[in-house]
Amino acid sequence: PFIGDYLSSASLSTSDYGSDCSTLPIDRSGNREFSPSDDSSMYVSSILRLASEVPTDYAFNTDENIAMKHENVIVICTQCQQQIQDKFFLSVDGRHWHENCFQCTTCENPLSSKCFYKDMKFYCKTCYFSCREFGPKCASCERLIQSTDWVRRARNYVYHLACFACNQCKRQLSTGEEYALQEGNLLCKQHFLELVEGDSGVSSQKAKTKRVRTTFADDQLSVLQTYFNRDSNPDGADLEKIATMTGLSKRVTQVWFQNSRARQKKWHQKSEGDNEDSQRSSVGP
């Protein structure tokens, strides 16, 4: 039997990468030591997992980890294995670096300001979130979610806008629409009720033959209308771009523009007719 959560649809939002790191304590010697607290959190689309749930995954500010070298203390750089002669150096989790030796594991560029720590390795923000191993993934297609992607969130799951669709009829779910959620799989209200009531025979066959009317969410209409105001007859490349942004198919996007042009033309014709009638009435018989 199907068991799932019956929820109201999640709202549309942009994916927003960021991190919220605690201030690091200063010991009596004046050294700043990296000591991630349980409050250190990493947020992706506002609800992705907390970094405190994954002890080897931290985000921190390098400015908070600058230590001052004491006299008669030999400090070896983890990267170049040379003695650190500088007065100031970076000290993270018991290891030490020249400031110029503290580099991203992937691109090898010097790390400054904020960086990320995973499995004893350090990454810049760009490399960390572009890595398929670390980055957030869509619960439906399991592909990486980029920082510029439009996403929908449902409980602890994150979806690409186009992937937020019923698992049975593949229809994209709109803002405010009710749906069921089970282990990351989405069902529209109709198919959820059919499975719960055990009436998935005749009714499912009817649902397959009946044409499903496309509905647009407010945020989708906003994007479509914005581009229509710029160009009411976009070419194929622009239609593909708009379809990707809204999560609609290219065909649906094309039909929307065709219908909008027809409505616009009809409105102009009506306006011109009203103006002619107004002019005739003002002249008189």
NORURPE-V909032 format. One record per residue. N is the residue number from 0. PSI is psi in whole degrees, 0 to 359 (none if undefined). OMEGA is omega in whole degrees, -180 to 180 (NA if undefined). D_FIRST is the distance of its C-alpha to the first C-alpha in Angstrom with 2 decimals. Layout:
N,PSI,OMEGA,D_FIRST / N,PSI,OMEGA,D_FIRST
This chain:
0,150,-179,0.00 / 1,129,176,3.77 / 2,120,-178,6.37 / 3,173,177,9.84 / 4,131,179,13.36 / 5,109,-169,14.77 / 6,165,168,18.33 / 7,148,-174,21.58 / 8,144,178,22.69 / 9,155,180,24.90 / 10,159,-179,28.54 / 11,140,178,30.49 / 12,168,177,32.81 / 13,151,176,34.88 / 14,129,-175,34.26 / 15,104,179,36.88 / 16,142,177,37.77 / 17,176,178,39.75 / 18,151,-180,40.39 / 19,104,-172,41.58 / 20,142,-179,43.68 / 21,157,176,45.42 / 22,135,-175,49.20 / 23,140,-178,50.49 / 24,155,177,52.85 / 25,125,-179,56.50 / 26,179,-174,58.02 / 27,335,-179,61.62 / 28,351,-180,63.00 / 29,357,179,61.96 / 30,141,174,59.46 / 31,121,-179,56.14 / 32,143,178,53.40 / 33,116,-178,49.87 / 34,83,-177,47.58 / 35,132,180,44.13 / 36,174,179,42.85 / 37,346,-180,39.36 / 38,348,-180,40.01 / 39,124,-174,40.31 / 40,150,173,37.48 / 41,124,-176,36.57 / 42,131,173,34.89 / 43,121,-175,33.34 / 44,31,173,32.12 / 45,336,-173,32.59 / 46,4,-179,29.34 / 47,168,-170,29.21 / 48,151,175,29.55 / 49,144,179,32.63 / 50,333,-180,35.25 / 51,342,177,35.58 / 52,342,179,32.16 / 53,92,-170,33.66 / 54,338,-178,37.10 / 55,11,-174,38.57 / 56,103,-176,37.92 / 57,155,168,40.54 / 58,137,-177,42.32 / 59,166,178,45.82 / 60,127,180,49.20 / 61,335,179,51.94 / 62,337,-179,54.49 / 63,1,-174,53.21 / 64,28,178,53.88 / 65,121,-179,57.55 / 66,157,178,59.61 / 67,130,-177,63.39 / 68,132,177,65.23 / 69,154,179,67.49 / 70,148,177,70.85 / 71,20,177,71.16 / 72,122,180,67.43 / 73,122,-180,66.41 / 74,127,-178,63.14 / 75,134,178,61.73 / 76,130,180,59.61 / 77,327,-176,56.27 / 78,303,-174,56.48 / 79,352,179,60.12 / 80,20,176,60.99 / 81,155,179,64.22 / 82,138,179,65.64 / 83,115,179,64.87 / 84,346,-177,68.21 / 85,153,179,66.89 / 86,324,-180,67.08 / 87,144,179,63.50 / 88,172,180,60.48 / 89,134,179,56.69 / 90,114,-176,55.14 / 91,121,175,51.39 / 92,41,177,49.59 / 93,1,177,52.83 / 94,157,-172,53.81 / 95,150,-179,56.56 / 96,148,160,57.46 / 97,150,180,60.29 / 98,323,-180,59.05 / 99,343,-179,59.56 / 100,350,-179,57.74 / 101,98,-170,54.49 / 102,159,174,52.63 / 103,134,-179,49.20 / 104,328,-176,47.88 / 105,302,-175,46.89 / 106,349,178,49.62 / 107,18,174,52.27 / 108,147,179,53.40 / 109,140,179,54.68 / 110,130,178,52.15 / 111,153,-180,53.28 / 112,245,-173,51.79 / 113,138,177,47.99 / 114,176,-174,46.31 / 115,147,-174,43.21 / 116,124,-179,42.94 / 117,125,176,40.36 / 118,48,177,40.76 / 119,17,179,44.49 / 120,154,-177,45.11 / 121,143,-177,46.07 / 122,148,170,45.13 / 123,167,-177,46.29 / 124,318,-178,43.78 / 125,311,-178,43.84 / 126,324,-178,43.24 / 127,313,-176,40.58 / 128,349,176,38.35 / 129,352,180,39.13 / 130,124,-178,37.99 / 131,336,-178,34.58 / 132,326,-174,34.11 / 133,327,-172,34.57 / 134,158,177,33.71 / 135,145,-177,30.50 / 136,150,177,28.07 / 137,134,-179,25.76 / 138,344,-180,22.07 / 139,300,-176,21.50 / 140,349,179,24.55 / 141,19,175,25.59 / 142,161,-177,29.17 / 143,141,175,31.65 / 144,119,180,31.96 / 145,160,-177,35.64 / 146,340,-179,37.42 / 147,358,-177,38.22 / 148,145,168,34.73 / 149,136,-177,33.05 / 150,160,169,29.67 / 151,147,-178,26.79 / 152,139,176,25.15 / 153,114,-173,21.77 / 154,238,-178,21.53 / 155,10,-178,22.72 / 156,147,177,22.23 / 157,138,-177,25.09 / 158,146,164,25.08 / 159,152,180,27.92 / 160,315,-178,28.41 / 161,338,-178,27.75 / 162,352,-179,24.55 / 163,78,-172,22.96 / 164,158,178,21.14 / 165,135,-178,17.86 / 166,342,-179,16.17 / 167,302,-176,15.73 / 168,354,178,19.09 / 169,13,179,20.99 / 170,134,-179,22.65 / 171,135,-178,24.16 / 172,140,-175,23.13 / 173,164,178,26.15 / 174,132,179,27.40 / 175,349,-180,26.24 / 176,144,179,23.29 / 177,146,-180,19.92 / 178,169,176,16.99 / 179,148,-177,13.71 / 180,127,177,13.89 / 181,112,178,11.70 / 182,42,177,14.00 / 183,350,178,16.57 / 184,135,-176,14.69 / 185,145,174,15.51 / 186,137,174,14.24 / 187,168,-176,16.67 / 188,318,-178,16.14 / 189,311,-177,16.07 / 190,332,175,13.34 / 191,313,-179,11.16 / 192,324,179,11.83 / 193,318,-180,11.42 / 194,320,-179,7.83 / 195,318,-177,7.20 / 196,353,180,9.71 / 197,18,-178,8.79 / 198,61,-177,12.29 / 199,10,-179,12.35 / 200,273,-176,15.25 / 201,318,-177,18.53 / 202,324,179,17.81 / 203,323,179,16.84 / 204,321,178,20.08 / 205,322,-178,22.05 / 206,328,-179,20.85 / 207,325,-177,22.10 / 208,338,-179,25.47 / 209,133,180,26.06 / 210,128,180,28.02 / 211,123,180,26.46 / 212,131,-179,29.20 / 213,130,175,29.74 / 214,146,-177,29.81 / 215,137,174,31.75 / 216,159,-179,31.40 / 217,320,-179,34.62 / 218,327,176,35.11 / 219,316,178,34.75 / 220,325,179,37.26 / 221,316,179,39.57 / 222,316,-180,39.73 / 223,315,-178,40.22 / 224,324,179,42.93 / 225,314,180,44.72 / 226,328,178,45.09 / 227,322,178,46.01 / 228,330,178,48.83 / 229,316,-177,50.12 / 230,111,-176,49.85 / 231,348,-179,48.60 / 232,70,-177,48.61 / 233,154,178,47.29 / 234,182,-176,47.57 / 235,320,-179,44.83 / 236,318,179,44.90 / 237,322,177,44.62 / 238,320,178,41.76 / 239,319,180,39.89 / 240,315,-179,40.64 / 241,320,179,39.54 / 242,319,179,36.29 / 243,318,-179,35.51 / 244,322,-176,36.38 / 245,344,-177,34.21 / 246,11,178,31.24 / 247,165,174,31.86 / 248,160,180,32.73 / 249,323,-180,36.45 / 250,315,179,36.35 / 251,318,178,34.79 / 252,317,-180,37.37 / 253,316,179,40.16 / 254,321,179,39.26 / 255,316,179,39.19 / 256,321,178,42.69 / 257,314,179,43.91 / 258,321,-180,42.78 / 259,321,177,44.28 / 260,321,179,47.57 / 261,317,178,47.66 / 262,319,180,47.14 / 263,316,179,49.80 / 264,317,179,52.23 / 265,321,-180,51.72 / 266,319,178,52.31 / 267,318,179,55.52 / 268,320,179,56.79 / 269,320,180,56.20 / 270,319,179,57.97 / 271,321,178,60.93 / 272,319,178,61.19 / 273,322,179,61.21 / 274,320,179,63.95 / 275,318,178,66.08 / 276,321,-180,65.80 / 277,320,180,66.77 / 278,319,180,69.80 / 279,320,-179,71.03 / 280,330,180,70.79 / 281,330,178,72.75 / 282,320,179,75.57 / 283,174,-179,75.89 / 284,none,NA,77.34
